[in-house]
Amino acid sequence: MTQIDLGSVRYNPTVGAFEARVDIRRSGQTFRYPCQVAGPMTMDMDTVRSGLARHALRMSDSGSNLMSHI
């Protein structure tokens, strides 16, 4: 089972994106990724969190079958 945890989400106005550290835990190991989602500061936070999680999964060495479970 995979668990995804987002760190503090912040907006970087210089690049126009939300940024966060995202931890992916699976098989007793934690993989940490610096992630970013471009968008306006008014973007819906659920959309931001979902985008950050997808970014982390793309960066992960996880198989594509894992991505479908988000």
C-alpha angles and dihedrals in degrees: 000000000000125000123194120201124184121209122212110323115219135174119238107203092188092068098021095238144113115242134195143154109250124199120203113197121194136147091005094303131107122215117192124204134181103227137189137191120192118223146104121299088248093061114133109265093226088057090048093051092047091050092049091051091049090049091053092049091051089052092046123091087235119129121256090251088069092058092062091062096065 
